[in-house]
Amino acid sequence: MEAAFLGMAIASGGHLIEEYIYPGGFPAWMRSVFPRSAPGTGPAIVINAAFFSLVLSPLISDPQTAPIFNLSIAGLLLVNGAVHVVGTFWTGRYSPGAITSVFLYFPSALYTLIVIPHKWRMGAVQVVLGILLGFVWQMIPLAFVILRRWFKRHPA
């Protein structure tokens, strides 16, 4: 088991705690930012289950069999963390998840992006593709919110 991937999984667990348990309030923050299109409880559970499944996947299989896919998790954490931090500054209100983004997501993802490519002898193209795939993972739920908002404003 790669310690870098275990570190990102632990960071993700802490992040979920900050978002939903202590101090919690991420769903309310989302509703304040996207009042008509924030995901409800069901979609939020699905999104977080998919997110956490991605994060846990290198811990239950050999991560070197799909190096770009598994490195994409570091990209996902970086982008998700950036969304929380930028969201905090953009709205002027604390986005639950911003603290663990700064203190857990960013360090664990950067550690992974430094250590794993060197250890696995990955080239720059593979690393960039991994980060871009992580960006795509984060854009899927964001696209859901944006499209839902658009369809509510432009009903068929």
Summary of the structure (lengths in Angstrom):
residues: 156
radius of gyration: 16.0
end to end distance: 50.0
largest distance: 52.1
contacts: 492
relative contact order: 0.18
helix: 81%
strand: 0%
